[in-house]
Amino acid sequence: MKRFTILSSALAAIFCVSVATAQTSQEVAEKYTNACKLINDDKNYAAAVPILEDVIKQGTAVGAESANAVASAKKLLPQLYYNLGIMAGKNKNFAEAETQFMNAYNKAKEYKDLTFEKRSEDMLANTFINQAGAFVKNKEYDKAAEIYSKGMKVLPNNSTLQMYLAISYVESGKKDEGFAIFKQIEARGGRSAEIARTKMENYDNVEANEALAAKNYPKAVSLLNDILKDNPKNALAQLMLIQAYNNMERYDDIISKGPAAAAAQTDAKNKSDIYYMIGIAYYNKQQNDKALENFKKVTTGNNVSQAKERITELNELNK
């Protein structure tokens, strides 16, 4: 008799637990349904978010009977945070947008939703870029760099943020810091690496051009040789290097490097300009046949008439 009583009590306890579980599972399902109504009928994403958070928390505790509701809530939650971020961004409430995209990114990462993880990362990066936009417009690059740096703490491997941070550093006079970041991007390869390499070349080209304009030819030569060390096919750098040598009267360097520089040019005027400088180098070294050969290659640009005069002069000397 005693044995029967103990067994009956155990069965009663199991029955009660089953009823409680069923009730909790039903509550989870009802909460999920209510959240869907808020999303679909009212577009009230903000109100739906905490309900879905509860569905995941309570449903996980319930177990298998709430597995479908939990899985569906995990699918929806990153999307809701993402939508809230979009809405905040449209209202230019960038601080709120940052928070919501961060929530979307973290939830997508936690739930292994790779699609929304990437989309949220991109939008989060864009939020930092938009915040910095006003400072960039006013050329306040130091302040823009602060925002990009903040973004990098959140998304340390985001190439877009890295690129903008590098640009801001260079534009604010911190070229070494900017180039260090460009080189990190370049080291990873891919399309971003090509962009970073081009940015560095362009900045060096501008600086070299400024040095040429200021008649600081040694600095220009140093910068241009650095550019060509990384990219020997940089046509603009090759042209400016020959110009620097010409201004320094380094005729041997023009003769040795001029033909390759001319061959690299795709613009006929630039090609003719280099041939003219090669001709002048040979002319000043009294190698008239070589000078004549190069002057004849000057077919367009600003030096055509001067080249013809030199050709006439040299032909007279050869009579």
N, C-alpha and C positions, 0 to 999 in steps of 0.2 A: 504493500500500500504506500509506504513511504517513497519507494522507488518511482512509482507512478506519479506521485505529486511533484517530485523534482523534475521529471521529464515534462510534465504539463507546464510547469513554470518556465522551463527553457524554451518550449515551443511558443508560449505566450510572448516571451521577450523577443524572439526572432520575428514573430508576427508584427509586433509593435514597431520594430526597427524597419521592417519592410514597408509598413504603412507610412512611417515618417519619411522614408526615402522617396516613396512615391509622391507624397505631398510636396517635398522639396523639389523634386524633378519637375512637377507640374508648375510650381512657382517659377522656376528657371525658364520654362517654356513660355509662360505668360509674360514674363519680363521681356523675353526676346521678341515676342509678338508686339508688345507695347512699343519697344524701341523701333521696330520696323514701321509701325504706324506713324511714329514721329518723323521718321526719315522720309517715307513715301508720301504721306498725306500732308504733313505740315512743313516739310523741309527744315525741321528744327533739329539740326545736327548737334548743336550744343547740348540740348536736353537729352538726346539719345546716347551721348557718349558715356555719362556715368551709369546709365542703365546697362549698357553693354559691358562696362567694366565689372558690374555686379554679376551679370550673367556668366562671365568668364571665371570670376572668383568662386561664386557659389556652385556653378555647374562643375567646375574642376573638383570641388569637395564632394559633390554627389557621386561623380564617377561616370560609368559607362552609359547610364540612362540619360545623361545630359550631354553626351559627347557631341552629338550633332549640333546642338544649340551653341556649345562652346566653340566648335570649329567655325560655325557661321559667324559668330560674334568676333572671333579673331580675324576673320576675313574682312569684316566690315569696319572694324575699329580704325586701322591705319588709314582707310579711305575717308572716314569721317574727319579725322584730324587733318588730313590733306585738304579736304574741302573747306574746313574752317580756316586753314592757312590761306587758301586762294581768296576767300571772302575778305579776310583781313588785309591781304595784299592789295586787292582792288580798292579798298578804302584808305590805302597808304598808311595803314596801321602796322608798320614794319616790325615793331616789337612783338605784337600779338602774332603776326604771321610767323616770325622766327620761332616763337614758343610752339605754335601748332605744327609747323613743319618738323620741328625737333621731336615732338610727340609722335608724329606719323613715322618719322625715320626710326626712332627707337622701337616703336611697336612692330613695325614691319621687320626690323632686324630680329627682334625677339621671337616673332612668329614665323620667321623664315619666308617672308613674302618678298622675294627678290625684286619683283616688278615694282612694288611700291617703295621698297627700300631705295632703289635707284631714282625713281621719280621724286621721292621726298628729299633725297640728297641734292638733286639738281635744283629743286625749288628753294631749298634752304640756302644753297649757295647763291642763288639769284636774289634772295632776300638781303643777304649781306651786300651783294653788288649794288642793289637798288638803294640801300641805305648810304652807301659810299658815293652814289652817283652825283649828289649835289656838291660834294666836296671836289670831285673830279672836275665837274663843270666849272667850278670857281678856281681850279688849279691849286686847291689846298690838299696836295698829295700826302702830306704828313698825316692829316686827319683821316683821309681815305685809307691809308695804310693801317691805321689803328683798327678800323672796322674789318678790313680784310684779315688782319692778324687775329682778331676775335673769332672770325669765321674759321680760320685755320686750326684754332684750338678745338673746335667742334668737329671739323672735317679735315684732319691733317693730311689726307692723301688726295684732296680734291684739286685736280690740275687747273680748273678754271680759276678758283680762288688764288692758287699759287701764282698763276700767270698775272692776275691783276695786282697782287701784292708786289711781285717783282717789278712790274711797270711803275707802280706808285713809288717804290724805293728809288728807281733810276730817275724818275721825273722830279723827285724831291732832292736830288743831288747825292743819293746814296747808291752810287753805281755798283760798288763792290757787293753790297748786300743784295741788290737786285739780280746781279749776274750769278751770284751763288745759288739763288733760287731757280733761275733759268737753267742752270747746269744740272740741278736736281731733276727738273722736268725732262731735260734732254736725256739724262742717263736712263730714264725709264723707257725710252723709245716710243714709237707710234706717232700719230698725227700731232699730238701735243709737243713732242720732241722737235718736230720740224718747225712748228710755230715758234717755240722758244729759241731755236737756233737762228731763225730769220730775225726775230726781235733783237737778239744780241748783235747780229750783223748790221742791222739798220741803225741801232744806237751808235755802234762804232763808226759806221759810215758818216753819220751826222757829226759826231765829234771830230772825226778826221777832216771833214769838210770845213768845220769851224776853225780847225787848226790851220788849214790851208789859207782860209780867208784872213786869218790873223798873221799869216806869214811865219807861223811856227812850224817850219817844215820838218825838223827832226821829230817833233811829236807826231805829226801826221804820218811820217814814214813808219814810226814805231807802231802806231795804231793799225795802219793798213797791213803791215807785215803780220801782225797778230790775227787779223781777219783772214788773210790768205793762208795762214798756217792751218786754220780750221776748215776753210773752204776755198781751195785754190781756184775754183771756177767763178768766184764773185767778180763779175765783170766791172761793176762800178768801182770796187776797191782797186782793181788792176789799173783802171783809167786814172784814178786819183793818185796812185803811187807813181805812175809815169809823169804826171803833172808835177808832183812834189820833186822828183828827181830832176825834172827839167828846170824848175825854179832854183834848185840847188846847184845846177850845172854839173850834175853827176852823170856825165855822158856815157861812161862805160856801163853803168847800171841800166840806162835807157836802152842801150844797144843789146845788152844781154837779156833783159826782161821785156822789152818792147814788143817783139814779134808774138810772144804768147799772149800778152795783154791785148794786142790787136785782134788776134784770133778768137779771143773770148767774147768780143763785142758782137752784139746783135744789131746795134744801131749804127747805120752807115756813117753818120756824122762823127760819132765817137771813134770809130775805127779809123777814119781819115785823120782825126786829130792826133791819134797815136802815131800813125805813119808820118805825119808832119814832124812830130817831136823826134822820132827816130832819124828822119832826114836831117834835122838840125844837129843832132848829136854827131852823125857822121860828117856833116859839113864842117862843124867846129873841130873835128879831129882830122880834117883835110883828107877824108876818104871819099873823094868826089863821086866815084862810080856808085858806091853804096848809097850815098846821099841822093843821087839822081834817081836811083831805083825806087827809093821810098817816097820821094816827092811826087813821082808819077802815080802813086797809089792814092794821092789826096784828091778825091773826086767830088767831095761835098763838104759843107760846113763853112766855117769862118776863115779857114786858112787856104782856100783854093787859090786866090789871087797871089798870096805870098809864095805858095808852092810853085806857081807858074813863073814868077819872077826868078826864083832860085833855079828852076829848070833852064830858063833862058840864059842866066848867068853861067851856069855850069856847062851848058852846050857851047857857049862862046869860048870858055876856057879850054874845052876839048878840041877846038879847031886847030 
